[in-house]
């Protein structure tokens, strides 16, 4: 049995609450099949490649919600149970059986943390500015001033590989690697990637 791109590997996202800011995504690498200029799928299977079944369901539901804005979509967990997922031929057969002619996959390929030092703010560059020489002057000078000490800021970077396959000839037609900063959850990660991927793909293809 030949190896296919549907092989299941670990999704592996460790989520850390880092505030209420929305995650931001940018694509670092993009490839497109030069012979394909149009996306004209009728029904797409959303596949989150992970052994974590909870993560899989959350990610695939988000993928389906975005894909359904333009075409019919199905989450792979609804047709491929965990026991079957490692059987590539059976999984592919199930996807085709429900009428899918395209597949979108997402897989985490790396998680990194980067710490940046943010310097504090200083009230003066002069040791003893003029207001220091009287109480009234000093009080008026110092009272409104808030000193903010320096601190370390740690951001989580999640690298994800997104692929689009055409099932009629089992061919990869688009692939992108993205970097998302501080996702709050699997859903937040997929939404951020999907939003940016939609913009990139629409610029790349004459999507129908």
Buried (B, 14 or more C-beta within 10 A) or exposed (E): EEEEBBEBEEBBBEBEEBEEEBBEBEBEEBEBEEEBEEBEBEBBBBBBBBBBEEBBBBBBBBBBBBBEEBBBBBBBBBBBEEEEBEBBEEBBEBBBEEEBBBBBBBBBEEBEEEEEEEEEEEEEEEEEEEBBEEEEEBEEBEEEEEEEEEEEEEEBBBBBBBBBBBBEEEEBBBBBBBBBBBBBBBBBBBBBBBBBBBEBBEEBBEBE
